[in-house]
């Protein structure tokens, strides 16, 4: 049980900041399996096609690749949609508003004295930051500060590159959900669960690094089946079911009406974590069920 819980904590960390866990086999039509990260959305009354691209939220510069066909389809689209509108002037302020612990709680109250000391020493050594400056933050926010330790590099973001390209092309940037909606998924994990996850991650960083490297390799190879197998191997069935419902299915179903509305108005290039694309309740299948034709773009 501990081994599965430890793996779940590591995988959840990777999902939150890489947007990749939970990818399952993508079906292009019938029984044909397609390894693709970019998909074209047509039909069902759309005047122009839109596109859906699966991203990985953090990747080392030497591994970053922006394929020509992705650039071309972004150029053809009239607007860019990310998971959240990173271009909004109040983006960071809204983010910070929702990552603070409730009044009366602090990291010191959530951790035992021994574990709080471990936390303090680790962040002091790795970031040079005194833990007291983070004491009012929810534990999952401290997970984000571990990202640089997983990548061992100054990671780049597909979202930021797409945002910069959209700016250069004079395109509008929107989001399929608000910052509050996105962070509510993490809030479904209790403070105690977040605390346990953070501790397990700190205690098993080498394993987290190994999982990260596997995920990046599979992402670059567009090996969706391999990502499926990696994800399921890291969780027991009950943990996977809960994770899938909270972080993927619920959000995907909430996004579909937004995607439909925007695609009917403008040709839109949607870019979201690759974990949201496939599976029974993935965006590809949900869009098909609404009557759209979804085909891979290579």
C-alpha contacts under 8 A as a table, 3 or more apart, distances in Angstrom:
res1	aa1	res2	aa2	distance
1	X	4	X	5.24
1	X	5	X	6.18
2	X	5	X	4.99
2	X	6	X	5.98
3	X	6	X	5.13
3	X	7	X	6.21
4	X	7	X	5.07
4	X	8	X	6.03
4	X	234	X	6.89
4	X	235	X	5.74
4	X	236	X	6.15
5	X	8	X	4.99
5	X	9	X	6.19
5	X	235	X	7.64
6	X	9	X	5.20
6	X	10	X	6.40
6	X	197	X	7.66
6	X	200	X	5.90
6	X	201	X	7.50
7	X	10	X	5.14
7	X	11	X	6.07
7	X	234	X	5.32
7	X	235	X	6.38
8	X	11	X	5.09
8	X	12	X	5.94
8	X	234	X	6.30
8	X	235	X	5.48
8	X	239	X	7.20
9	X	12	X	5.19
9	X	13	X	6.27
9	X	197	X	4.94
9	X	198	X	7.56
9	X	200	X	6.65
9	X	201	X	6.48
10	X	13	X	5.19
10	X	14	X	6.46
10	X	197	X	7.73
10	X	200	X	7.70
10	X	201	X	5.85
10	X	207	X	7.85
10	X	208	X	5.56
11	X	14	X	5.05
11	X	15	X	6.15
11	X	21	X	6.97
11	X	208	X	7.68
11	X	211	X	7.72
11	X	231	X	7.57
11	X	234	X	6.95
12	X	15	X	4.95
12	X	16	X	6.13
12	X	21	X	7.68
13	X	16	X	5.35
13	X	17	X	6.52
13	X	143	X	6.65
13	X	144	X	7.95
13	X	201	X	7.98
14	X	17	X	5.52
14	X	18	X	5.34
14	X	19	X	7.15
14	X	20	X	7.32
14	X	21	X	6.99
14	X	208	X	7.98
14	X	212	X	6.86
15	X	18	X	5.20
15	X	19	X	4.67
15	X	20	X	5.45
15	X	21	X	4.95
15	X	22	X	7.97
16	X	19	X	5.78
17	X	57	X	6.04
17	X	58	X	6.91
17	X	144	X	6.80
17	X	147	X	7.49
18	X	21	X	7.82
18	X	56	X	5.09
18	X	57	X	4.34
18	X	58	X	5.53
18	X	273	X	7.28
19	X	55	X	7.15
19	X	56	X	5.66
19	X	57	X	5.84
19	X	272	X	7.73
19	X	273	X	4.25
19	X	274	X	6.28
19	X	275	X	6.06
20	X	23	X	6.50
20	X	55	X	7.61
20	X	56	X	6.02
20	X	215	X	7.61
20	X	273	X	5.79
20	X	274	X	5.21
20	X	275	X	4.54
20	X	276	X	7.97
21	X	227	X	7.42
21	X	231	X	6.03
21	X	274	X	7.98
21	X	275	X	5.41
22	X	227	X	7.59
22	X	228	X	6.55
22	X	231	X	5.91
22	X	232	X	7.90
22	X	244	X	6.77
22	X	248	X	7.70
22	X	275	X	5.05
22	X	276	X	7.60
23	X	224	X	6.40
23	X	225	X	7.96
23	X	227	X	5.97
23	X	228	X	5.46
23	X	231	X	7.60
23	X	274	X	6.61
23	X	275	X	4.21
23	X	276	X	6.87
23	X	277	X	7.11
23	X	278	X	6.16
23	X	279	X	7.29
24	X	224	X	6.18
24	X	225	X	6.27
24	X	227	X	6.93
24	X	228	X	4.66
24	X	275	X	7.60
24	X	278	X	5.58
24	X	279	X	5.21
25	X	33	X	7.18
25	X	224	X	5.56
25	X	225	X	5.15
25	X	228	X	6.67
25	X	278	X	6.29
25	X	279	X	6.21
26	X	33	X	6.03
26	X	34	X	6.07
26	X	35	X	6.95
26	X	36	X	7.99
26	X	224	X	6.77
26	X	225	X	7.96
26	X	277	X	7.64
26	X	278	X	5.03
26	X	279	X	6.52
26	X	284	X	7.91
27	X	30	X	7.14
27	X	31	X	6.69
27	X	32	X	5.89
27	X	33	X	4.79
27	X	34	X	6.05
27	X	278	X	7.64
28	X	31	X	7.79
28	X	32	X	5.86
28	X	33	X	5.95
28	X	34	X	5.68
28	X	294	X	7.07
28	X	295	X	5.98
28	X	296	X	6.69
29	X	32	X	5.71
29	X	33	X	7.72
29	X	295	X	7.97
34	X	296	X	7.14
35	X	222	X	5.36
35	X	223	X	5.93
35	X	224	X	6.03
36	X	39	X	7.30
36	X	222	X	5.86
36	X	224	X	7.99
36	X	296	X	5.94
36	X	297	X	7.01
36	X	298	X	6.92
37	X	52	X	7.96
37	X	53	X	5.52
37	X	54	X	5.07
37	X	55	X	7.70
37	X	222	X	6.63
37	X	274	X	7.19
37	X	296	X	7.64
37	X	297	X	7.95
38	X	51	X	6.95
38	X	52	X	5.69
38	X	53	X	4.39
38	X	54	X	6.55
38	X	70	X	7.06
38	X	296	X	6.02
38	X	297	X	5.41
38	X	298	X	7.25
39	X	51	X	5.56
39	X	52	X	5.09
39	X	53	X	6.39
39	X	294	X	6.39
39	X	295	X	5.45
39	X	296	X	4.37
39	X	297	X	5.33
40	X	49	X	6.55
40	X	50	X	5.96
40	X	51	X	4.57
40	X	52	X	6.47
40	X	293	X	7.87
40	X	294	X	5.58
40	X	295	X	5.28
40	X	296	X	6.24
40	X	297	X	6.48
41	X	49	X	5.46
41	X	50	X	5.02
41	X	51	X	5.59
41	X	52	X	7.35
41	X	292	X	6.42
41	X	293	X	5.84
41	X	294	X	4.96
41	X	295	X	6.99
42	X	46	X	6.25
42	X	48	X	7.18
42	X	49	X	4.89
42	X	50	X	6.80
42	X	292	X	5.70
42	X	293	X	5.09
42	X	294	X	6.60
43	X	46	X	5.45
43	X	49	X	7.82
43	X	291	X	7.31
43	X	292	X	5.13
43	X	293	X	5.72
44	X	290	X	7.99
44	X	291	X	5.66
44	X	292	X	5.35
44	X	293	X	7.85
45	X	264	X	7.62
46	X	49	X	6.68
46	X	263	X	6.99
46	X	264	X	5.52
47	X	264	X	7.12
48	X	266	X	7.69
48	X	267	X	5.73
49	X	263	X	7.81
49	X	267	X	5.90
49	X	268	X	7.87
50	X	77	X	6.82
50	X	263	X	6.18
50	X	267	X	4.83
50	X	268	X	4.82
50	X	269	X	5.86
50	X	270	X	7.72
51	X	73	X	7.32
51	X	77	X	7.92
51	X	267	X	7.93
51	X	268	X	6.29
51	X	269	X	4.74
51	X	270	X	5.89
52	X	269	X	6.06
52	X	270	X	4.70
52	X	271	X	5.91
52	X	272	X	7.74
53	X	269	X	7.44
53	X	270	X	6.08
53	X	271	X	4.71
53	X	272	X	6.48
53	X	274	X	7.38
54	X	271	X	5.93
54	X	272	X	5.40
54	X	273	X	5.24
54	X	274	X	3.74
54	X	275	X	7.40
54	X	276	X	7.64
54	X	277	X	6.68
55	X	158	X	6.21
55	X	159	X	7.45
55	X	271	X	6.45
55	X	272	X	5.74
55	X	273	X	4.71
55	X	274	X	5.11
56	X	59	X	7.00
56	X	157	X	7.38
56	X	158	X	6.61
56	X	219	X	7.66
56	X	273	X	5.84
56	X	274	X	6.54
57	X	156	X	7.86
57	X	157	X	5.24
57	X	158	X	6.12
57	X	159	X	6.83
57	X	273	X	6.90
58	X	155	X	5.47
58	X	156	X	5.46
58	X	157	X	4.93
58	X	158	X	7.30
59	X	63	X	6.52
59	X	64	X	6.25
59	X	151	X	7.24
59	X	155	X	5.05
59	X	156	X	5.30
59	X	157	X	6.47
59	X	216	X	7.37
60	X	63	X	5.43
60	X	64	X	6.32
60	X	151	X	6.68
60	X	153	X	5.89
60	X	154	X	6.53
60	X	155	X	4.63
60	X	156	X	5.92
61	X	64	X	5.13
61	X	153	X	7.95
61	X	154	X	7.57
61	X	155	X	6.48
61	X	156	X	6.06
63	X	220	X	8.00
64	X	156	X	7.45
66	X	70	X	6.74
66	X	71	X	7.09
67	X	70	X	5.37
67	X	71	X	6.59
68	X	71	X	5.14
68	X	72	X	6.13
69	X	72	X	4.93
69	X	73	X	6.20
69	X	297	X	7.54
69	X	298	X	6.75
70	X	73	X	5.35
70	X	74	X	6.24
71	X	74	X	5.22
71	X	75	X	6.18
72	X	75	X	5.06
72	X	76	X	6.35
73	X	76	X	4.94
73	X	77	X	6.20
73	X	269	X	7.46
74	X	77	X	5.16
74	X	80	X	7.49
74	X	166	X	7.75
74	X	269	X	5.89
75	X	78	X	7.77
75	X	169	X	7.43
77	X	80	X	7.46
77	X	266	X	7.81
77	X	267	X	4.98
77	X	268	X	5.31
77	X	269	X	5.83
78	X	171	X	6.34
78	X	172	X	7.57
78	X	266	X	5.97
78	X	267	X	5.18
78	X	268	X	5.86
78	X	269	X	7.75
79	X	166	X	7.51
79	X	171	X	5.13
79	X	172	X	4.98
79	X	173	X	6.02
79	X	174	X	7.77
79	X	266	X	6.97
79	X	267	X	6.71
79	X	268	X	5.03
79	X	269	X	6.28
80	X	162	X	7.98
80	X	163	X	7.68
80	X	166	X	6.67
80	X	171	X	6.87
80	X	172	X	6.33
80	X	173	X	4.88
80	X	174	X	6.38
80	X	268	X	5.78
80	X	269	X	4.87
80	X	270	X	6.08
80	X	271	X	7.59
81	X	84	X	7.68
81	X	85	X	7.32
81	X	173	X	5.69
81	X	174	X	4.70
81	X	175	X	5.03
81	X	176	X	6.63
81	X	268	X	6.77
81	X	269	X	6.04
81	X	270	X	4.69
81	X	271	X	6.17
82	X	85	X	6.17
82	X	86	X	7.61
82	X	159	X	7.10
82	X	173	X	7.52
82	X	174	X	6.40
82	X	175	X	4.89
82	X	176	X	6.58
82	X	270	X	6.02
82	X	271	X	5.04
82	X	272	X	5.88
83	X	175	X	5.07
83	X	176	X	5.22
83	X	177	X	5.97
83	X	271	X	7.00
83	X	272	X	5.48
83	X	273	X	7.94
84	X	174	X	6.92
84	X	175	X	4.00
84	X	176	X	6.04
84	X	177	X	5.42
84	X	178	X	5.64
84	X	179	X	6.20
84	X	182	X	7.88
85	X	88	X	5.64
85	X	91	X	7.35
85	X	173	X	6.44
85	X	174	X	4.79
85	X	175	X	4.31
85	X	176	X	7.89
85	X	177	X	7.98
85	X	178	X	7.43
86	X	91	X	6.09
86	X	173	X	7.99
86	X	174	X	7.94
86	X	175	X	7.78
87	X	91	X	7.13
87	X	163	X	7.81
87	X	173	X	6.54
87	X	174	X	7.68
88	X	91	X	5.18
89	X	92	X	7.84
90	X	93	X	5.24
90	X	94	X	5.92
91	X	94	X	5.34
91	X	95	X	6.13
91	X	179	X	7.57
92	X	95	X	4.92
92	X	96	X	6.14
93	X	96	X	5.27
93	X	97	X	6.23
94	X	97	X	5.05
94	X	98	X	6.62
94	X	179	X	6.88
94	X	180	X	7.73
95	X	98	X	5.55
95	X	99	X	6.53
95	X	179	X	6.21
95	X	180	X	7.59
96	X	99	X	5.34
96	X	100	X	6.84
97	X	100	X	6.38
98	X	180	X	6.72
98	X	183	X	7.19
99	X	137	X	5.93
99	X	138	X	5.70
99	X	141	X	6.81
99	X	183	X	7.83
100	X	136	X	5.61
100	X	137	X	4.48
100	X	138	X	5.54
101	X	105	X	5.94
101	X	106	X	6.49
101	X	136	X	5.46
101	X	137	X	5.45
101	X	138	X	5.16
102	X	105	X	5.72
105	X	109	X	6.24
105	X	110	X	7.44
105	X	136	X	7.15
106	X	109	X	5.26
106	X	110	X	6.44
106	X	135	X	5.37
106	X	136	X	4.95
106	X	137	X	7.22
107	X	110	X	5.03
107	X	111	X	6.15
107	X	116	X	7.54
107	X	134	X	7.95
107	X	135	X	5.05
107	X	136	X	6.48
107	X	137	X	7.22
107	X	138	X	7.56
107	X	139	X	7.28
108	X	111	X	5.56
108	X	112	X	7.45
108	X	113	X	7.54
108	X	116	X	6.31
108	X	135	X	6.83
109	X	112	X	7.53
110	X	191	X	7.64
110	X	192	X	7.20
110	X	195	X	7.09
111	X	114	X	7.87
111	X	115	X	5.79
111	X	116	X	5.37
111	X	195	X	7.21
112	X	115	X	5.22
112	X	116	X	5.92
113	X	116	X	5.12
113	X	117	X	6.17
114	X	117	X	5.20
114	X	118	X	6.41
115	X	118	X	4.93
115	X	119	X	6.18
115	X	199	X	7.69
116	X	119	X	4.98
116	X	120	X	6.05
117	X	120	X	4.97
117	X	121	X	6.07
118	X	121	X	5.28
118	X	122	X	6.13
119	X	122	X	5.26
119	X	123	X	6.28
119	X	131	X	7.64
119	X	199	X	7.92
120	X	123	X	5.51
120	X	124	X	6.02
120	X	130	X	6.98
120	X	131	X	5.24
121	X	124	X	5.15
121	X	125	X	6.09
122	X	125	X	5.24
122	X	126	X	6.00
123	X	126	X	5.08
123	X	127	X	5.40
123	X	128	X	6.61
123	X	129	X	6.09
123	X	130	X	7.17
123	X	131	X	6.76
124	X	127	X	5.64
124	X	128	X	4.45
124	X	129	X	4.94
124	X	130	X	5.65
124	X	131	X	7.08
125	X	128	X	5.62
125	X	129	X	7.91
129	X	133	X	7.53
130	X	133	X	5.98
130	X	134	X	7.69
131	X	134	X	5.28
131	X	135	X	6.21
132	X	135	X	4.92
133	X	136	X	7.74
134	X	137	X	5.48
134	X	142	X	7.98
137	X	141	X	6.48
137	X	142	X	7.53
138	X	141	X	5.64
138	X	142	X	7.35
138	X	191	X	7.39
138	X	194	X	7.97
139	X	142	X	5.39
139	X	143	X	6.87
139	X	191	X	7.19
139	X	194	X	5.61
139	X	195	X	5.72
139	X	198	X	6.63
140	X	143	X	5.00
140	X	144	X	7.03
140	X	186	X	7.57
140	X	194	X	5.92
140	X	195	X	7.82
140	X	198	X	7.04
141	X	144	X	5.35
141	X	145	X	7.17
142	X	145	X	5.20
142	X	146	X	6.95
142	X	198	X	7.59
143	X	146	X	5.30
143	X	147	X	7.16
143	X	198	X	6.34
144	X	147	X	5.46
145	X	148	X	6.81
146	X	149	X	5.29
146	X	150	X	6.58
147	X	150	X	5.08
147	X	151	X	6.37
148	X	151	X	5.27
148	X	152	X	5.70
148	X	153	X	6.25
148	X	154	X	6.66
148	X	155	X	7.11
149	X	152	X	5.23
149	X	153	X	7.84
149	X	209	X	7.89
150	X	205	X	7.31
150	X	208	X	6.70
150	X	209	X	4.83
150	X	212	X	6.87
151	X	154	X	7.58
151	X	155	X	6.78
151	X	209	X	7.03
151	X	212	X	7.49
156	X	160	X	7.78
157	X	160	X	5.24
157	X	161	X	6.45
158	X	161	X	5.14
158	X	162	X	6.10
159	X	162	X	5.13
159	X	163	X	5.99
159	X	271	X	7.38
160	X	163	X	4.92
160	X	164	X	6.12
161	X	164	X	5.12
161	X	165	X	6.22
162	X	165	X	5.04
162	X	166	X	6.09
163	X	166	X	5.09
163	X	167	X	6.20
163	X	173	X	7.46
164	X	167	X	5.10
164	X	168	X	6.27
165	X	168	X	5.08
165	X	169	X	6.27
166	X	169	X	5.05
166	X	170	X	6.11
166	X	171	X	5.05
166	X	172	X	7.28
166	X	173	X	7.33
167	X	170	X	5.02
167	X	171	X	5.91
167	X	172	X	7.78
168	X	171	X	7.75
175	X	178	X	6.88
176	X	255	X	5.75
176	X	258	X	6.04
176	X	259	X	6.90
177	X	181	X	6.10
177	X	182	X	6.64
177	X	255	X	6.94
178	X	181	X	5.13
178	X	182	X	6.29
179	X	182	X	5.15
179	X	183	X	6.22
180	X	183	X	5.30
180	X	184	X	6.10
181	X	184	X	5.18
181	X	185	X	7.16
182	X	185	X	5.88
182	X	186	X	7.72
183	X	186	X	5.33
183	X	187	X	6.37
184	X	187	X	4.74
184	X	188	X	6.40
185	X	188	X	5.43
185	X	189	X	7.62
185	X	246	X	6.17
185	X	247	X	6.04
186	X	189	X	5.58
187	X	190	X	6.60
188	X	246	X	7.65
189	X	193	X	5.92
189	X	194	X	6.33
190	X	193	X	5.09
190	X	194	X	6.23
191	X	194	X	5.06
191	X	195	X	6.05
192	X	195	X	5.01
192	X	196	X	6.23
193	X	196	X	5.15
193	X	197	X	6.13
194	X	197	X	5.03
194	X	198	X	6.19
195	X	198	X	5.24
195	X	199	X	6.36
196	X	199	X	5.22
196	X	200	X	6.19
197	X	200	X	5.20
197	X	201	X	6.17
198	X	201	X	5.16
198	X	202	X	6.26
199	X	202	X	5.14
199	X	203	X	6.22
200	X	203	X	5.10
200	X	204	X	6.19
201	X	204	X	5.14
201	X	205	X	5.83
201	X	208	X	7.22
202	X	205	X	5.73
204	X	207	X	5.54
204	X	208	X	6.48
205	X	208	X	4.91
205	X	209	X	6.13
206	X	209	X	5.11
206	X	210	X	6.33
207	X	210	X	5.11
207	X	211	X	6.31
208	X	211	X	5.14
208	X	212	X	6.15
209	X	212	X	5.04
209	X	213	X	6.27
210	X	213	X	5.22
210	X	214	X	6.37
211	X	214	X	5.17
211	X	215	X	6.20
212	X	215	X	5.14
212	X	216	X	6.24
213	X	216	X	5.22
213	X	217	X	6.27
214	X	217	X	5.24
214	X	218	X	6.24
215	X	218	X	5.16
215	X	219	X	6.00
215	X	227	X	6.82
215	X	230	X	7.97
216	X	219	X	5.03
216	X	220	X	6.14
217	X	220	X	5.31
217	X	221	X	6.27
218	X	221	X	5.04
218	X	222	X	6.01
218	X	223	X	5.17
218	X	224	X	7.35
218	X	226	X	6.50
218	X	227	X	6.26
219	X	222	X	4.88
219	X	223	X	6.28
219	X	224	X	7.53
219	X	227	X	7.61
220	X	223	X	7.72
223	X	226	X	5.26
223	X	227	X	6.40
224	X	227	X	5.05
224	X	228	X	6.25
225	X	228	X	4.95
225	X	229	X	6.35
226	X	229	X	5.17
226	X	230	X	6.21
227	X	230	X	5.06
227	X	231	X	6.07
228	X	231	X	5.27
228	X	232	X	6.23
229	X	232	X	5.34
229	X	233	X	6.00
230	X	233	X	5.20
230	X	234	X	6.42
231	X	234	X	5.38
231	X	235	X	6.88
232	X	235	X	5.47
232	X	236	X	7.30
232	X	237	X	7.76
232	X	240	X	7.04
233	X	236	X	7.55
235	X	239	X	5.94
235	X	240	X	5.61
236	X	239	X	5.47
236	X	240	X	6.15
237	X	240	X	5.10
237	X	241	X	6.09
238	X	241	X	5.20
238	X	242	X	6.35
239	X	242	X	5.26
239	X	243	X	6.06
240	X	243	X	5.04
240	X	244	X	5.90
241	X	244	X	5.19
241	X	245	X	6.17
242	X	245	X	5.29
242	X	246	X	6.14
243	X	246	X	5.29
243	X	247	X	5.84
243	X	248	X	7.56
244	X	247	X	5.62
244	X	248	X	5.15
244	X	249	X	6.11
245	X	248	X	5.78
245	X	249	X	4.84
245	X	250	X	5.88
246	X	249	X	6.58
246	X	250	X	5.92
246	X	251	X	7.58
247	X	250	X	6.78
247	X	251	X	6.53
248	X	251	X	5.50
248	X	252	X	5.90
248	X	275	X	7.43
248	X	276	X	5.96
248	X	281	X	8.00
248	X	282	X	7.57
249	X	252	X	5.13
249	X	253	X	6.20
249	X	281	X	5.65
249	X	282	X	6.92
250	X	253	X	5.46
250	X	254	X	6.38
251	X	254	X	5.04
251	X	255	X	6.14
252	X	255	X	5.07
252	X	256	X	6.42
252	X	276	X	6.71
252	X	281	X	7.24
252	X	282	X	6.53
252	X	283	X	6.04
253	X	256	X	5.53
253	X	257	X	7.86
253	X	281	X	7.69
253	X	283	X	7.92
253	X	286	X	7.64
254	X	257	X	6.73
254	X	258	X	7.57
255	X	258	X	5.26
255	X	259	X	6.15
256	X	259	X	5.05
256	X	260	X	6.09
256	X	283	X	7.34
256	X	286	X	7.39
256	X	287	X	7.14
257	X	260	X	5.08
257	X	261	X	6.09
258	X	261	X	5.20
258	X	262	X	6.22
259	X	262	X	5.27
259	X	263	X	5.96
260	X	263	X	5.22
260	X	264	X	6.18
261	X	264	X	5.43
261	X	265	X	6.64
262	X	265	X	5.23
262	X	266	X	5.90
262	X	267	X	7.74
262	X	268	X	6.92
263	X	266	X	5.20
263	X	267	X	5.47
263	X	268	X	5.69
264	X	267	X	7.48
272	X	276	X	7.00
273	X	276	X	5.91
273	X	277	X	7.77
274	X	277	X	5.60
275	X	278	X	7.01
276	X	282	X	5.50
276	X	283	X	6.11
277	X	282	X	4.95
277	X	283	X	4.83
277	X	284	X	5.55
278	X	281	X	7.21
278	X	282	X	4.22
278	X	283	X	6.18
278	X	284	X	5.68
278	X	285	X	6.75
279	X	282	X	4.71
279	X	284	X	7.78
279	X	285	X	6.83
280	X	285	X	6.06
280	X	286	X	7.63
281	X	285	X	6.43
281	X	286	X	6.16
282	X	285	X	5.59
282	X	286	X	6.12
283	X	286	X	5.01
283	X	287	X	5.92
284	X	287	X	5.33
284	X	288	X	6.28
284	X	294	X	6.81
285	X	288	X	4.99
285	X	289	X	6.14
286	X	289	X	5.09
286	X	290	X	6.50
287	X	290	X	5.12
287	X	291	X	6.75
287	X	292	X	5.74
287	X	293	X	7.95
287	X	294	X	7.61
288	X	291	X	5.15
288	X	292	X	4.87
288	X	293	X	6.13
288	X	294	X	6.57
289	X	292	X	7.27
